[in-house]
Amino acid sequence: PYHLLRAAIRTPLFPYARFDIGGVETIPRAGGVILVANHRSYFDAAALALVAVEINRPVRFLAKRELFEVAAVGWMLKAIGGIPVDRGSGSVEPLRAAEASLRAGEVVVVLPEGTIPRGEAAFDPVLHGHTGAARLAAATGAPVVPIGLWGTERVWPRAARVPNVVGLHAVSVRVGPAVPLGFEDAVADTETIMSAISALLRDEARIQREPSAEELAKTYPPNR
């Protein structure tokens, strides 16, 4: 299924988005790799799928189970061997599956924030993440490569049930070099990872500002 999906995933599949993808050459072409990205929209899955196509390697996504239930992206995650995470369950099975994939030399995508930030948190210039990616890196020695996503929230705001296909929306995808980690303190390593992701975002992402009521409303699910 992955190879069939890879053949289908191309930028023309999303005529309402103008992708600016850079830095993909920093991703190792062999061996286990952990790709970490910020989470702004359900459309993040499409942006990351295009990165997977460019590196021409099978990629597994470690993502919350709810994302697999979104029709427009769930099929894509399932087809490429996505690993669903039940938030709050305390289960270690997803991390074990991801660790096995990394040891087998595969690429695993992790969204450390766990879910799309809501309300004021969506405009916080400081990114906050869970320690899963750092723990996977410590357990396997796999390099952690950061990806900064920006503009996906304009294509598919959290408040919308489907992507906004009207107009052309700019989406920035920036890949950086592997993050140097100490492998001794998962919390400290996570902060380093999130800082590396933040450095890849547009300048406006790192500016503290007061969002409007309309902007805040777009960060919440419909009919909340």
Secondary structure, DSSP 8 states (H G I E B T S, - for coil): -HHHHHHH--GGG-TTEEEEEE-GGGS-SSS-EEEEE----TTHHHHHHHHHHHHTS-EEEEEEHHHHTSHHHHHHHHHTT-EEE-TTS---HHHHHHHHHHHTT-EEEE-TT-S---GGGGG-SS----SHHHHHHHHH---EEEEEEESHHHHS-TT-SS---SS-EEEEEEE-------SS-HHHHHHHHHHHHHTTS-GGGGS-----HHHHHTTS-TT-
